[in-house]
Amino acid sequence: MIRVLFVCHGNICRSPMAEFLFKDYVERNNVASKFYIESAATSTEEIGNPVHYGTKKILKELGIDCSNKRARQIKKSDYTQFDYIIGMDQYNIQNMKRYFGDDKKIYSLLEFASVYRDIRDPWYTGDFQATYEDIILGIAAFFKFLVIKQSL
């Protein structure tokens, strides 16, 4: 089983969007049983809150239900529980490296697509469509990476 954790600052916009889009992606590629996928936050600001309405709207338009998702913060055990810990921006990645003390499992989502910038944060931009486009680009490339590396 390939265990993937997507991480952003609050776990209400970008990382849950990545979590649910990737769950849908592996389902459509008939390999969902080979994955365990979650998302979490580096901060405590939104813990327990539902997915942001902008992310929820994008997912709902795609027929993806995220109504049971509640924001949670990363915990030390995540480093041993997950194979890939994928941050949405460099700030998240720096926080995770400090928190976990090791970075062998930590990646930026867009680096799989050879794009070296952050996933646009709709909390500040208000542009959930641009965030969706970034995440789709990243998860498609991540999946391709896994197909090659893991022989899915």
Contacts in CASP RR format, 6 or more apart in sequence:
PFRMAT RR
TARGET T0000
AUTHOR 0000-0000-0000
METHOD contacts of the structure
MODEL  1
MIRVLFVCHGNICRSPMAEFLFKDYVERNNVASKFYIESAATSTEEIGNP
VHYGTKKILKELGIDCSNKRARQIKKSDYTQFDYIIGMDQYNIQNMKRYF
GDDKKIYSLLEFASVYRDIRDPWYTGDFQATYEDIILGIAAFFKFLVIKQ
SL
1 34 0 8 1.000
1 35 0 8 1.000
1 36 0 8 1.000
2 34 0 8 1.000
2 35 0 8 1.000
2 36 0 8 1.000
2 83 0 8 1.000
2 84 0 8 1.000
2 146 0 8 1.000
2 150 0 8 1.000
3 35 0 8 1.000
3 36 0 8 1.000
3 37 0 8 1.000
3 81 0 8 1.000
3 82 0 8 1.000
3 83 0 8 1.000
3 84 0 8 1.000
4 22 0 8 1.000
4 35 0 8 1.000
4 36 0 8 1.000
4 37 0 8 1.000
4 38 0 8 1.000
4 82 0 8 1.000
4 83 0 8 1.000
4 84 0 8 1.000
4 86 0 8 1.000
5 37 0 8 1.000
5 38 0 8 1.000
5 39 0 8 1.000
5 40 0 8 1.000
5 74 0 8 1.000
5 78 0 8 1.000
5 81 0 8 1.000
5 82 0 8 1.000
5 84 0 8 1.000
5 85 0 8 1.000
5 86 0 8 1.000
6 14 0 8 1.000
6 15 0 8 1.000
6 16 0 8 1.000
6 18 0 8 1.000
6 19 0 8 1.000
6 22 0 8 1.000
6 37 0 8 1.000
6 38 0 8 1.000
6 39 0 8 1.000
6 40 0 8 1.000
6 86 0 8 1.000
6 87 0 8 1.000
6 88 0 8 1.000
6 109 0 8 1.000
7 15 0 8 1.000
7 39 0 8 1.000
7 40 0 8 1.000
7 41 0 8 1.000
7 42 0 8 1.000
7 74 0 8 1.000
7 85 0 8 1.000
7 86 0 8 1.000
7 87 0 8 1.000
7 88 0 8 1.000
7 92 0 8 1.000
7 96 0 8 1.000
8 14 0 8 1.000
8 15 0 8 1.000
8 39 0 8 1.000
8 41 0 8 1.000
8 42 0 8 1.000
8 87 0 8 1.000
8 88 0 8 1.000
8 89 0 8 1.000
8 92 0 8 1.000
8 119 0 8 1.000
8 121 0 8 1.000
9 41 0 8 1.000
9 42 0 8 1.000
9 43 0 8 1.000
9 45 0 8 1.000
9 88 0 8 1.000
9 89 0 8 1.000
9 91 0 8 1.000
9 92 0 8 1.000
9 121 0 8 1.000
9 123 0 8 1.000
10 41 0 8 1.000
10 42 0 8 1.000
10 43 0 8 1.000
10 45 0 8 1.000
10 46 0 8 1.000
10 71 0 8 1.000
11 39 0 8 1.000
11 40 0 8 1.000
11 41 0 8 1.000
11 46 0 8 1.000
11 47 0 8 1.000
11 71 0 8 1.000
11 72 0 8 1.000
11 73 0 8 1.000
12 41 0 8 1.000
12 46 0 8 1.000
12 49 0 8 1.000
12 50 0 8 1.000
12 51 0 8 1.000
12 52 0 8 1.000
12 55 0 8 1.000
12 71 0 8 1.000
13 51 0 8 1.000
13 52 0 8 1.000
13 54 0 8 1.000
13 55 0 8 1.000
13 121 0 8 1.000
13 122 0 8 1.000
13 123 0 8 1.000
13 128 0 8 1.000
13 131 0 8 1.000
14 55 0 8 1.000
14 88 0 8 1.000
14 119 0 8 1.000
14 121 0 8 1.000
14 122 0 8 1.000
14 131 0 8 1.000
14 135 0 8 1.000
15 39 0 8 1.000
15 40 0 8 1.000
15 41 0 8 1.000
15 87 0 8 1.000
15 88 0 8 1.000
16 39 0 8 1.000
16 51 0 8 1.000
16 55 0 8 1.000
16 66 0 8 1.000
16 69 0 8 1.000
16 71 0 8 1.000
17 51 0 8 1.000
17 55 0 8 1.000
17 58 0 8 1.000
17 59 0 8 1.000
17 128 0 8 1.000
17 131 0 8 1.000
17 132 0 8 1.000
17 135 0 8 1.000
18 39 0 8 1.000
18 86 0 8 1.000
18 88 0 8 1.000
18 109 0 8 1.000
18 119 0 8 1.000
18 135 0 8 1.000
18 139 0 8 1.000
19 37 0 8 1.000
19 38 0 8 1.000
19 39 0 8 1.000
19 69 0 8 1.000
20 59 0 8 1.000
20 64 0 8 1.000
20 66 0 8 1.000
20 69 0 8 1.000
21 59 0 8 1.000
21 62 0 8 1.000
21 64 0 8 1.000
21 132 0 8 1.000
21 135 0 8 1.000
21 136 0 8 1.000
21 139 0 8 1.000
22 35 0 8 1.000
22 37 0 8 1.000
22 139 0 8 1.000
22 142 0 8 1.000
22 143 0 8 1.000
23 32 0 8 1.000
23 35 0 8 1.000
23 37 0 8 1.000
23 64 0 8 1.000
24 62 0 8 1.000
24 64 0 8 1.000
25 139 0 8 1.000
25 140 0 8 1.000
25 143 0 8 1.000
26 32 0 8 1.000
26 34 0 8 1.000
26 35 0 8 1.000
26 37 0 8 1.000
26 143 0 8 1.000
29 143 0 8 1.000
29 152 0 8 1.000
31 152 0 8 1.000
34 152 0 8 1.000
38 82 0 8 1.000
39 69 0 8 1.000
40 72 0 8 1.000
40 73 0 8 1.000
40 74 0 8 1.000
40 75 0 8 1.000
40 78 0 8 1.000
41 47 0 8 1.000
41 71 0 8 1.000
41 72 0 8 1.000
41 73 0 8 1.000
41 74 0 8 1.000
42 73 0 8 1.000
42 74 0 8 1.000
42 91 0 8 1.000
42 92 0 8 1.000
42 95 0 8 1.000
42 96 0 8 1.000
42 99 0 8 1.000
43 73 0 8 1.000
44 73 0 8 1.000
46 71 0 8 1.000
47 71 0 8 1.000
47 72 0 8 1.000
47 73 0 8 1.000
48 70 0 8 1.000
48 71 0 8 1.000
48 72 0 8 1.000
49 70 0 8 1.000
49 71 0 8 1.000
50 56 0 8 1.000
50 67 0 8 1.000
50 69 0 8 1.000
50 70 0 8 1.000
50 71 0 8 1.000
51 59 0 8 1.000
51 66 0 8 1.000
51 69 0 8 1.000
52 122 0 8 1.000
52 123 0 8 1.000
54 122 0 8 1.000
54 128 0 8 1.000
55 66 0 8 1.000
55 122 0 8 1.000
55 128 0 8 1.000
55 131 0 8 1.000
56 66 0 8 1.000
56 67 0 8 1.000
57 128 0 8 1.000
58 128 0 8 1.000
58 129 0 8 1.000
58 132 0 8 1.000
59 65 0 8 1.000
59 66 0 8 1.000
74 96 0 8 1.000
74 99 0 8 1.000
76 99 0 8 1.000
76 100 0 8 1.000
78 85 0 8 1.000
78 100 0 8 1.000
79 85 0 8 1.000
79 100 0 8 1.000
79 102 0 8 1.000
79 105 0 8 1.000
82 105 0 8 1.000
83 105 0 8 1.000
84 105 0 8 1.000
84 107 0 8 1.000
84 142 0 8 1.000
85 96 0 8 1.000
85 100 0 8 1.000
85 105 0 8 1.000
85 106 0 8 1.000
85 107 0 8 1.000
86 106 0 8 1.000
86 107 0 8 1.000
86 108 0 8 1.000
86 109 0 8 1.000
86 142 0 8 1.000
87 93 0 8 1.000
87 96 0 8 1.000
87 106 0 8 1.000
87 107 0 8 1.000
87 108 0 8 1.000
87 109 0 8 1.000
87 119 0 8 1.000
88 108 0 8 1.000
88 109 0 8 1.000
88 118 0 8 1.000
88 119 0 8 1.000
88 121 0 8 1.000
89 108 0 8 1.000
89 118 0 8 1.000
89 119 0 8 1.000
89 121 0 8 1.000
90 108 0 8 1.000
90 118 0 8 1.000
91 118 0 8 1.000
93 103 0 8 1.000
93 106 0 8 1.000
93 108 0 8 1.000
96 103 0 8 1.000
96 106 0 8 1.000
97 103 0 8 1.000
97 106 0 8 1.000
100 106 0 8 1.000
108 116 0 8 1.000
108 118 0 8 1.000
109 119 0 8 1.000
109 134 0 8 1.000
109 135 0 8 1.000
109 138 0 8 1.000
109 139 0 8 1.000
109 142 0 8 1.000
110 116 0 8 1.000
110 117 0 8 1.000
110 118 0 8 1.000
110 119 0 8 1.000
110 134 0 8 1.000
110 137 0 8 1.000
110 138 0 8 1.000
112 138 0 8 1.000
112 141 0 8 1.000
112 142 0 8 1.000
112 144 0 8 1.000
112 145 0 8 1.000
113 137 0 8 1.000
113 138 0 8 1.000
113 140 0 8 1.000
113 141 0 8 1.000
114 141 0 8 1.000
115 137 0 8 1.000
115 138 0 8 1.000
119 131 0 8 1.000
119 134 0 8 1.000
119 135 0 8 1.000
120 127 0 8 1.000
120 130 0 8 1.000
120 131 0 8 1.000
120 134 0 8 1.000
121 131 0 8 1.000
122 128 0 8 1.000
122 130 0 8 1.000
122 131 0 8 1.000
125 131 0 8 1.000
146 152 0 8 1.000
END
